[in-house]
């Protein structure tokens, strides 16, 4: 193989040769106006001329190039030339041998099909960052060097060592993976490790972090039992990604649990949360839904701070979408939130979710919500099964580009023996102080019919007496006593028209009052009070039923 013939065909060689011929001086005019060589040397101080690039021997140039260079020829890619750098990296290679046998490093990297492609198309191709047998990483550029009169043609391989760049990129990727794992760990540790299961609801939730290329976001959910049979449900999404979003999410979730203990209406909880979000980070905003379920009312009262609508499927299978958000996202400040409500009776299923479940880049958000409605209409089974079906129907996979949080709650329709464990009884407290003995007699009869043990019967009657006496003394009409039992507890609740909440205090020996709430707090498993939406208050206590 004549290397001189191939060197003349390297890219740019013919173009430079043509330019040199075009600007050459005709032989018959070389003497006109010219200066003799000796005189020219005396009249100028210019340094002696440097040889043109075309005059340099191509083989000497390629032998000193630090990159790896190889020249192959023909359909078998027989070796025409390898430079010193290539030999130092992979060893000597015999000229004339086919590449499949003599260049195993190229076969290992899958470059032989690329050589065929370059030879057929006549266009250069580049293969980036491939690790070779010598442990180094190279970027290979394959350039055709064939001429029209050469049917076989050849390919020039030029390999640049990019090991340092590849290692730096891998270190960067490892750092990003480590940061993502830290954020995911933080995110999961801030979510509920075990969901609270209220007496009247069955609840399941799932959280799916974004794919490996997406930083974790600030999605969260929570279930909070408020006492008296009521349950708070929360779902939210902090804008942004990474550890910062997860940390803000953790602060908001902790604040929601603290505000929930005040047993405030949903819109007041979001109002407090909005102020806290502004203090945490003025530039950080979040969306959130806070809802409260009361089995006595059969409704879900909610407030939404810029979050997606709740979906509710009733017992017949029809899906209802709640109204628009009742307020702007958290962190905007200065807005007044309001509460809305949606029916959630026995046999109903409600779904709270974040935008990762329904939002797609090339699809309108309403289309995603409508698809979720259709999936919910056909999703039956336990809350956990419904959760999985909704996530699968939305196409959420391990490579999903956004976080997804879903919270599913069901209000089961109980019948038969199971229904016997859930009972309600109520009495309007009319008249004056004579309502107290009627309330005690009513409570005694109801608890007896519910076949409670004697000790629990007596405690229930005592709690009823104290709560009714407190309401008669400090409250205003209308007054109502409600007894409720579930499969786990007995609940005694008294409502009246006065909105001043009672508080537990220490009564002095000479005081004639002030011991009622203290007695209730001592004998009951828990107690509390809240303001009712129409004005007034409710005071309740509960007793845990013995197992079996």
N, C-alpha and C positions, 0 to 999 in steps of 0.2 A: 504493500500500500504506500503510495507516494504522498507523504505528508505535505509536500510543497503544493501539490495540486489541491489538497483540501484547505490549506491555509489561505489560498487565494479566493476560496469561496466562503470565508467567514463573513458574517454580516458587515456591510459597509465597505468591504475591500474593493469591489468593482466600482462603487460610487466614488471613492477617493481616487482610484486610478483614472477614471474618466475625467475628474476635475483636474488632475495633474496634466493630462494630455491636452485638455482644452486651453489651459493657460500657458502652455509651453511656447517659447519664442521660435519663430521660423528660422531655419538654418541660414537662409540668404540674408537675413537682417541682423544676425548676431554681431556683425562688426560695426554697424552704423551707430555712431554716437556712443560706442562703448569705451570704457576706460581699461587700459591694460591692467592685467592682474597685479603686477608689481606696483603700479602707480595707485591702483585702488586700495591696496593695503596701506599705502602711505597717507592716503587722503581720508581715511575713516578710522574711527576708534571702536566700531561695532565689534562685538566678540565673534568668533568664528561660528558659522551656521551649525544648527543642531539637526541631526538626521530626522527626517519625517517619520511619522508612525508607520507608514506603508513600507518604509525601508528597513524597519526592525524585523529581525527573524521571529516569526510567530511562535515557533517551538520554544525558543529561549524565553520569550515573554510568558507563555503558559506554564513553563516549568517553574517559574519563580512566583506565580500567582499563589497566594495562601489558600484560595478556595480550591475545591476538588474539581478537576476538569477531566472529562473522558470524551472520546470521539468514537462512535460506532458507525458501521456501514452495512447497508444491505438489509434485507428482510430478516436475516438471522441476527442482525445487530452485532456483526463481528467487530472485534476491538481493532481500531486503527491507532488509538493513542490514549495514554493516561499520563497525567503530569506527576511531578514528584510528590505533591501534597496527597494525591489519590493513592499513590503507592505507599506513602507513609501511614495512611489511615487503614488501608485494607490489604496491603502487600502487593507484590509485583503481579502483573496480569499479562499473559502471553498475547502478542499481537496475532490477529487473524482468528482467534478462538471466538465462538459464538457467546453472546452475553449470558444465555441461559446456563451455560456450563462454567464460564470463566468469571462471571460477575454475580456470585450468589447473593451478595448484599443487595443488588438491585431486585433480584427475584424475591428476596425476603420482604422488601419494602413495597412490592407490588408495582414496580416501575416498568416492567416489561410491556404490559398492555398499554401503558402511557406512551412508550416509545413507538409501538405500532400505530397508535392514534396520531402522533406527531408526524410520523413518516407518511401516513396516508393523507392527512389533511394539509400538511405543509404549514401548520400554524404552531407557534410555541405554546407550551403548557407549563404550569408551575404546580408543584406539590409542596405544601408548606408543612414545616415542623414535623418531620418523621424521624423517629429514633432508629439509628442504624445499628449494625452488629457490633461496631466498636464502642457502643455506649454513648456516642455523641448524637446530637440532634441536628439535622440539616434541612434546608429548604432547597429542593431540586428544581432547576429550570431546564427544560428540554427544548432546544431550538433546532429546527431543520436547517441543514446546510447543503441541500441538494440543488443542482442546476437543472435546466430544462433538458440538457443533453445527457443527463445521468438518470437512468431509470431507477436504479437501486436507491440512490440517495443515502444520506446519513443523518445522524442526530448528534448534536453537541450537548453534553450534560455538564451543567455548571451547578455545583453544590456549595452552598454557603453554610458555614457552621453557625448555628443559632442556639447552641446549647445554653449559653448564659441567659438569653432571652426566654427560652422555654422553661428553664428552672425558675427564673423570676416570675413568669406567668403562673407556674404551678404553685409557687409559694403564695402568690396573691389569691389564687383560687382556694388554696387550703385555708388561708386566713378568712376568706369570705365564708367558706363552709363552717369554719369554727364559730364565726360571729352569728351565722344563721342558726347553728345548733344551740348557741347560747340564748338567742332570742326565743327559739321554739321552746327550750326548757323553761325559760322564765315565763313565757306565755302560758304553758300548760300548768306550771306550778301555781299561777295566779287564778286559774279557773277552778271551779268546784271539783274536788277530787271525788266526791260522792254527792249526788243530787239528793236533796231532801224530798221525801215522798209524803205529801199531805194525805189526810184521811180520805178526802173526797176526789182527789185527782190521781191520775197515773201519768208520770212524766218521764221523758227521755230526751237526751241532747247529744249532739256530736259536734266536734270541732276538727276541721281539716286544714292544716297550714298550707300555704301556697307551695308550688313546686320548688325544686332546688335552685332554679334561676331567679326566684322571687323572694324578696325578704319578707319575713313574717310580719303580719299586721297587728291591729289592736282589737280584734273581735272578741267579745266575751258574752257570757250568759250567766244567769243565776236564778235560783229558786229559794224563796225566803218564806218560812211559815210565820205568820203574824199572830197566831193564837186565835181562839174563838172560832176555829174552822176556816179562817181566811188565809189566803196564800198570795204572795207577791211574786211576779215573774218579770224578769229583766233580760233584755238583750241589747247590745250596743256595739258600735264600731268606731274606733278612734282612727281618724284620718292620718295617713302616714304609715311608715314601715320601720322595722328594726326594733332594737332594744328600747328606744325612746318611746315608741308607740305602745309597746307592751307595758312599760313602766307607768305611763299615764293611764292605761287601761286598769292596771292594778289599783291605782289610787282612786279612780272613779268607782270601781266595783266595791272597794272597802267603804267608800262614802255612801253608796247606795244602801248597803246593809245597815249602816248606822242610821241613816235617815228613815229607813223602813221601820226601825224599832219605834219611831215616833208615831207610827200608824197614821200618817198623814194621807190626804187624797193624792192620787198620782200626779196631778199637775203641780202641787206644792212640792213634792219630792223633786221633780225636774227643775223647778224654780231654784231650789237650794243647790242642786247639782250644777246648774248653769253658772251660778256665781263661783262655785268651787273650781269649775273647769277654767274659768277666766283667771283665777289666781294661780292655778298650777302652771299654765302656759298660755299667755294671751294670744299666741299664734297657733295654738292647737285647738281644733274643733272636733266634735264627736257627735254621732247620732245615737239615739237611745229610745227604747220603748219601756215604760214602766206600767205594769198592769196588775190589778188586784182582782182575785176571784173570791166571791162570797157565795157559798152553796145555798144560803137562804134566799138570796135574790136571784140566783140562776143567771147572772150576767158577769161579763168581764169588763170592768171599768179601767180605762187606760188613758195614758197621755203619751204623745209621741213627739220627740224633739228631732224633727227632720228625718225620721227613720221610715223604712218601708212599711206598707200596710200589713196588719195582721190578717191572716186567712183563717176562716172558721168554717168547718163542714158540719152541718147539722145531722140529725139522726136519719134524715131521708137521703143524704148524700149531696145535697145542694151546698155549694161553696159561696160564702159571703166574704167580700173584701171590705175592710173597715175604711172609714173616710180618710181624707188627706191628713198629713201630720198636723197635730194640734199646736205646734210651735216650731220655731227654727232650731237648727242644731245647737248643741251645748257649746258654750264658749263665745257665742255672739254677744251676750249680755244685753240687759235692758228690755227684754221681751217678757210678755206675760203669757204663760202657757195655760191651756184649758184641758179639761178631761172630756172624754167621750166614752161610750159604752156599746157593747155588742152582746147579743144573747149567747149564753154558753150553758145550755141545759144538759140534762142527762142524755148520753149518746152522742155528744158533740166532741169534735176534735179541733184544736186551734194550733196554728203553726206560726212561730216567730222566727225570723231568719235575718241574715245579713246580705249585703248586695253581692257578695261572691257567688251566691247560689243562683242568682237570676240575671246578673249583668254580664253581657258579652260585648266585645269591641264592635262588631259589625251588626249589632242587633239592638233595637229599641228596648228600653227597660220595661215598658209595658208588655211587650211581647214575652219577655222572660217571666214576668209575674203571671201572665195569662197561661203560659205553659206550666207553671207551678200549680196554678189552680186546677188545671186538667189532671195533673199527676195526683194532687190531693184528693180529687173526686173519686179516683179509682184505687187509692191506697187504703187498704184495710189491715186490721191486725193490731198488735200491741204498739205502743208509742215507739219502741225501739225499731220494730219492723217498718213502721211508717217513715221514720227518720232515714233508714237505709234506702228505702224505695225513692224517696224524694231526692236524695243525694245522687243516686244512680240515674234517675230520670233527667237530672240537670247536667249529666255528663261530667261530673266532678271526678277527676282522676288524680293520681299522685303528682302529675305534672301540671296541675291547675295553676293558673297565674294569679290567683287571689285567695285569701283566706275565706273559709266558709264556716259559719256557726248556725246551727239549727236547733230550735227548742220546740218539742211537740208535747202537748198536754191533752189528755182525754178526761172527760167527765163521764164515767161509766154509768150506763143505765142498769141499775141493780134490781133484780127480781128474785122471787123465791126466798130461800133461807138467807141469802146474802142481803136481800133487801130488808129483812127483819132486823138486821144489825144497824140500820140507819133509820132513825125515827126523829120526828119533830113534834113538839107540843107548845102552844102559846096561849097566853091569858092576858087580856087587857085589864090593867089595874085601874078600876074606877072607884070613885069615892075618896074618902080620907084615910084615916089610920085603920079603918076596918078592912082595907085592902090587904093589909099584912097577914092576918090569919087566913084569909081566902087564898093568898098566894102559897102559904105553907101547906094548907090542905091540898091544893092543886098539885104542888110539887110532890107531896107524899104519895098521892094516888098515882101520878104518872110514873114515878120511880118504882113503885110497887108493881105496876103493870108491866114494866120493863124487866122485872125480875132481877133487880140489882141486889147484891148481898146487903145484909142489915147495916154493916158499918158504912158502906158507901151510900146507902139510902139516907142514913142519918146525917152524913156530911153534906150531901146534896141539899137536904131540907134546911140545914143550918146556913149554908151559903146563900140559898134563896132568901131566907129570912133577913140576913144582914144586907144583901144588895137591895132588896125591896125597901127595907127600912131606911137605908141611905138615900134612895131615890125619893121616897115620900117626904123625907126631911129637907133635902137640899134641891130636889128637882121640881120641875113643873110638868103639868099634863101636856100631851098625852104620854102615858106610861104603859109599858108592855113587858111582860115576862116571857122569855122563850127558853125552853129546855130542848136540848139536842143531844142525841147520842150517835156515835159512829162505832165502828168495829174496834176503836182504840180508846175512846175517851167520852166523858160526859161533859157537856158545856152548859153553863147557866149564864144567861145574859139578860140584863134589864136596860131598857131604853127609856129616856124621858126627853122633855123639850128644852131643858137647860143645857147650855154648852160649856159650863164650867166643869173641868175635869177634876175628879177627886184625886187626892194624893195620900199616900200612906204617911202617918205621923205618929209620933210617940205621945200617947195620952198620959197626963199626970194622974196620980191617984185620986185627986178630987174632981177630975173632969167627968161629966155625965155623958159625954159623947166623944167621938174620935177613935173608937175601938173597932168599928165595923169593918173597915178595909183591912186593918191589921189582922183581925180574926180570919177574914177570907184569905189573905196572903199566907197565913200560917197553915191553914188546913188544906188549901188547894194546891195542885201541881203548878199552876200559873194563873196570873190574873193580869188585866190590863183595861184600858179605856181608850176611847177615840171619839172624835166628833163625827156626827153623821151628816151626810150631804144636805139634807133638808133643814139643818139646824137641830141642835140638841146633841145628845151624847149617848154612847153605849158603854156600859161597864160589864165585864164578863170575867168569869173564872172557869177553870176546867180541871177535871180529875182524870187521871190515867186509869183505865180499866184493868183489872187483873187479867192475866193471860188465861185463856180457856174459859 
